[in-house]
């Protein structure tokens, strides 16, 4: 009888685990007997899945909190008597604060580690939830959004990078799926609590505060996914971080990313008001946003096995189609058409954004992930906020419906440009 000792180093999710085992494999004549324990491998896989779930839920929670005020804005306005201009300003300061955080803190987790940056962002987010919960006027609401925007920007890049550290393939999927689910949950939860009438302007924030407390505990016990390195202070100098080898792919996906997030800006700014005017229902106005983002999440999941190019083509085709149907619904005051448009445009938004991320994220090295994600989010939130702010100002002079037509035409053009860019890229690839 002969025997050999074999030392196995087990890799899980592209990372070498800390568990190594020595196993003995014995061969008897022509037969073979294997005795191998896999308990430590199973424990590592379970731990990795648990950590990824904690990060994904934390990311979704940040987006839920960011969208929670959307169905409440008009209720705030009615209760506290501020102008539409102030409402636009409240929307704008959130976006501005978030962009400042992305430009200054976006790459910080590449140097300090993911966990400390996420925990700091959770602390700031908890402060903003307390500010919302005690707000009694427009000024308090404005400052709450400033703090929340900075916390969300700080967290987004670090959480997204942590997901990619754990698993590049699943991390890219969750980076697109979690925000959609989070936005839908935030709008739906705030809408439902507000419709019940009992402290509807504040109750959602107490619930979110509990969620963030649980998230902080889960992140605190999670192992760090990157090594700390020098250069943290220098990384906080505001700049766009786009490595040269990623730049061509980034520029190709940019038109679709802009179209997708401009659509999200429409649904979270003009969408609720438009639906309320047409249907007369505040509840339906909030549900329209939920339908749009849930459709995006469902499409991301169902079509996750598609190639990146197919996703980009789908997004560029379906998003403009959804907007055309939406404008027809506005013109005819048809709730059925508007709901159908929300579903179709949402699918284009979700799958298009997933394709955009998948075309660039795999190209980044681990130490580039936080910076790259912050750059993607800067582009996304500029597309999300600038058209929505402009539309909010134009509604005061042009009116809601004409502004909606103009916004919709812009989205159609952006979607078609994105589709043309995707087709051109496919032609170039075939030629080479």
N, C-alpha and C positions, 0 to 999 in steps of 0.2 A: 504494500500500500504506500502511495506517495501522497503528500499533502503540501499545499502551498498556502502562504499567508498573503492576503490581498487587502491593502489599505484603501478604503474608498473615501474620496472627498466628494461630497454630494453638492451639486449646484441646483439651486432653486431660483427661478425668476432672474436668471443671468447673474446671480450673485453667489459667491462661495459661502456656504453656511459655516457656522462655527462648530458644527457637529461632525466629527470624523470618527469612523468606527473601523476596527480591525476584524475582518471576517475570515473564517477558514473554509476553503472549498476543497472537499475531498473527492477523489476519483477512485472508484472501485471497479477494476476490470473495465468492462465496456459501459458500465452505468455511471451515472453522475448524481451526486447528492449535494444540494445547495441548502445551506442553512443561513438565512440572512435576516437580521432585524432591521426594520424600517421605521421604528417608532420615532426616532429623532427626526427623520426626514418628514414624516407626517406632521409632527409637532411644528416643525419649521414652516411647512406649507400652510398649516392652519393659522399660525401666528402672522405670516405674511398677508394672508387673506384678511385677517382681522384688522391689521394695521391699515391696509388699503381701504377697507370699508370705513374705518374711522376718518381717514383723510377725505374720502369721497363725501361722506355725510357732512363733514365740516365745510367743505367747499359748497355743497348744496345749501347749507344753512346760511352762509354769507349771502348767497344770491337770493335766498328766500327773504332774508331781512331787507335786502336792497329793494326788492319789488313790493314788499308789504305795504308801504305808504301809497302805492299807486291807486288802489280803489278808495283810499281815504282822503285823497287830496281835495275833492269837491266837498266832502263832509267837513274837512278842516276849514275850507273857505266859507262855507255856510255858517259854521259855528263861530269863527273868529273874525269874519268880515274883511279879509284882505283881498287885494286886487288880483286879476289874472297876470299882471306883470310880476307881482310877488311870487305867484305860483311858478311862473317860468324861471324866476331867479332861484327858487328853492330846488328846482330840477337841475339848473345849471351848476350850482355850487357843489352838488354831489359829484357831478362828472368832473369838474375842475379839480376838486380835492383828490379824487381817485387817480386822475392823470398825474398829478404832482407826486403821489405816492408811488406810482408805477415807475416814473422817471428817476426817482431818488432811491427808492427802496426795492425796486424790482429785482436787482441782482444781488441784494444783500445776503440772501440765503445761500448763494453760491460760495460765500466766504464764511459766514457765521454758522451755517448749518440751517436746515429747514425748521427744526423744532423750535429754537428760540424765537425766530421771526414769526412763526405761526402763533406761538403763545403770546407774543407782544401784540399781534394784531387782534387776537381774541380778547385781550384785556381792553384794548381801545373799543372794540365792538361792544363789549359789555357796558362800557361807559356811555356809548351812544344809545344803547337800548334804555338805560336809565334816564337819559335826557329826553328821549321820545316819550317814555312812560309818564314823565312829569311835565311835558310841554303843555302850555296853556295859551300860547300865542304864536304868530307867524315867525317872530324872531327866534324863539326857542326851537321851532321846527327847522329853521334854516341852519342854526348851529349844530343841531343833531345830525343833519345831513352832511355837514362838513366833516365832522368826526367820523361818521359812518363811511363816507367816501374814502377817506384816508385809510381806515382800517381794512376796507374791502380791497383796495389797490395793493396794500401791503401783503395781504393774505393770498391774493389770487395767484401771483407768480410763484410764491413759496409752496403753496398747496399743489399747484399744477406740476411743479418740478418734482415734488416728493412722489407724486403718482408715477411719473416717468422713471424715477430712480427705482421704484419697486418693481415695475413691469412696463417696459416700453410700449408693448402692444396694447395691453389692457389699460395702461395709463392714458394713452392717447384717446381711447374710446371714452373713458370716464371723464376726461377733461371736457368733452363735448356734452356728455349725457347729464352729468351732475348739475351744471348751471341751468339746463332746461327744466329739470325736475324741481330744482330749488325755486326758480322764478314762478313756476306754476303753483307750488305749495304755498309760497308767500302770499301771492295774490288771492288764492282760494281761501287760505286761513284768515287773512285780514277781512276779506269780503264776508265770510260766514260770521265771524265774531261781530263785525259792524252791523250786520243785518239783525242780530239778536237784540241789539239796542243797549245792552248793559256795558257801559263804559267802552263802547266800540272803538273809540279813538285811541285807546291806550292798551287794551287788554292783550293784543297780539304781541306787544313788546315784552311783557312779563313772561309769556310762554317762550319767546325766542331767547330771553335771558337764561332760562333754565336749559335750553338746548345748548347754548354756548358754554355754560358751566360744565355740562357733560362732555362736550367736545374738548374743553381744556384738559379735563382729566385724561381722556383717551389719548390726546397728543402728548401729554406729559410723560406717560408711561411707554410711549412708542420709542423704539430705538432710532437713533439718528441715521440718516441714509447717505450723507456726504461728510467728508472730512473738513474740519475747519482749516482755513488758510488765511494768510495775511492779505491785506488790501481792502478790508471792509470799508474804511473811511473813504478811500479813493473811489470805491464803487458807488458811493452815494452822490457823486457829482452828476447832476442831471444830464442824461444823454440817451440816445437811442442805441441799443446794443444789437447789432445785426452782423454776425460774422460773414466775411466775404464769400465763403463757400456756400452759404445759405441764401445769399441775396437774390440770385436769379429765381429760385423756387418761391421765395417770399413775394417777389414782385408779380409773379404769375398768379399767385393765389389771392393777391390783394383786392382785385375788383369784386370777387365773390364775397370775400370777408366783409368788405364795406357794404355791399348790398344786403347781406344777411343781417348785420347789426343795425343798419339804418331801418330795416323792417322791424327789428325788436324795439328800436326807439319810437317808431310810429305807434306800435301797439301799447307801449307803456306811457305814451304822452297823449296823443290825440285819440287813440283807440277807445278808451273807456268813455270819454266825453261824447265821441261820435255815436257809440252804441246806446248811450243813455238818451241822447237827443232823438234817435230813431225809434228806440223801443220804449223809452220812458221808464226803464228799469235799471236801477243802480246795480242790482244783483247780476243781471244779464251783462252789463258793462264789464264787470269783473270777470265773469265766466268766459268772455270772449278772449281775454288775455290768457286764461288757463288753457282754453282749447288750442290756441296757437302754440304755446310752449309744450303742452302735452303731446300734440301732434309731432312737434320737432323731436321730442324724446322718443316717441314710439318709432318714428322713421329711422332715427339713429340706430336703435336697437335692431329693428327688423332688417335693415340693409347694411349692417355692420360688416358683412363678409364681401361686399362689393369692392372692386378695385378703386383706388383713389381717383383715377380719371373718370370712371363711371359716376362716382359721387359728385365730382365737380360738374359734369355735364347735367346730371339730374338737378342739382341745385340751381344752375344757371337757366334751366328750362322751366322748372316748376315754380320757382319763386315769382317770376314775372306773370305767369299764368294766374297764380293766386291773387296777385294785385289787380289784374284785369277784372277778375270775378268780383273782387271787393268793390271796385269802382262802379261796376254794374249794380251791385247790391245797394250802394249808397244812392245812386241815381234813381233806383226803383223803390227805395225804402223796403227792400226785401231782407228780412232777418235770415231766411233760409240761405240766400246767396252769400250773406256776410259770414255765416257760420261755416259754409262750405269753403269760402275763401280763406278763413282762418286755418282750417285744416290743411288745405293745399299749400298755402304760403308757408305755414309752419313746417311742413315736411321739407319744402325746399330750403328753408332756413337751417333746419337741423342737419340734414345730410350735406348741404353745401358747406356748412361750417366744419363738420367732421372731415370732409374731404380736404378743406383748406389746411386744417391742423395736421392731418396725416401726410400732407405733401411736404411739410417742413420740419415737424418735430423729430422724426427719426434721424435727421441730418445733424442734430446738435450733440456735442459731447456733454458728459455729465456736468462739467463746470460751466457750460454755456446755457443750460436749460432755463435757469431762472431769468437770465437776461433776455433770452429769446422770447420766452413767454410774456415777459413784461412788454416787449416791443409789439407782440401780437395783440396784447390787450390794449395797448395805447392806440393802435390802429382801430381796433374794434370799438373802443369807447368813444373815440373821436367820431366814428361813423354813427354810433348810437346817439350821441349827445348833440352834435352841432346841427344836423338837420332838424332834430326835435325842438331845439331851442329856437331856431329860426322860424319853425312852423308855429310855435307858441306865440311868438311876437307877431307873425303875420295874421293869425286868427283875429287879433284885435282890430286890424284894419280891413282885411279882406273877408273875414268870416270863416266859420269852421269848414263848411262844405267846399268852397273854392280852394282853401288851403289843402284840404284832403286830396282833391284832384291833382294839385300841383305836386304834392308829396308822392302820390301814387305814380305819377308819370316819371318822376325822378327815379323811383325804385325800379320801374320797368326798364328804363334806359340802363341803369347800373347792372341789372340782371342780364340783359342782353349783351352788354359789354363783357361781363364775366364769361358768358357762354362763348362769345367770339374768341376770347383769350384762351379758353380751354381747348377749343377746336384748333386754333392756330398751334398750340403746343403739341397737340396730337399729330398734326401734319408734319411739324418739325421732327418729331420722334420717328415717324415713319420714313422720312427722308434720310435720316441718319442711321 
